[in-house]
Amino acid sequence: MELREYFRIIGRYKIIFWGVVILALAGTILFTKLQPKSYLASTTITVNKASSLKQSQVNYYLFDNYYNVQSSGLFSQIITSWFSSPALVKEIYSKADISLPPVSQKKLAKIFKAVRQEPATINISVTNSNKEEAEKLITAAASVMQDKSNELGRSDRENVYDIVTFSSIVSDASANLWLNIFIGLISGILVGIVLTLGVDYFKRD
């Protein structure tokens, strides 16, 4: 079948074709408008093991504190795993003075996203429908990490870790209306073409 034949069929059933396109666009716009506002808050923390010795204090080579870097990397793995703990998430919400969401522990464990980068850097993010709450949560998360690190340091003074926190950033993460309209338009056109071709096929039979 030639291309112009396809256009001829679409023109023959243009009411169906344009009806599908309009419905797809209307549905996309309605769906996007009904979505709640969403804000993404993120920060970065770096774990640094405090060194009890300096190169100038000893007569042997400290390998540029290589072992401290390795130790910091291992501890950053532990911190990353903490974010999948519902108990720790509860502490973060308490620190931020925000009520804990009434959801299952499985969902609590997925509220924060922590991604570790070698050797000892962790990117933390959280999404919330309230911009102020999102900022409070990401700030509280970094604070709780430092508190937990300090607790471990009190029990083992030879392994003290500092948490260096970067400034947090909060941005609008709501659905992009124009992008969704474009996707809805393309989807509507494709479905409209398939539907008109189907109607034409069965009418011929």
Secondary structure, 3 states (H helix, E strand, C coil): CCHHHHHHHHHHCHHHHHHHHHHHHHHHHHHHHHCCCCEEEEEEEEEEECCCCCHHHCCCCCHHHHHHHHHHHHHHHHHHHHCCCHHHHHHHHHHCCCCCCCCCHHHHCCCEEEEEECCCEEEEEEEECCHHHHHHHHHHHHHHHHHHHHHHHHHCCCCCEEEEECCCEEEECCCCHHHHHHHHHHHHHHHHHHHHHHHHHHHHC
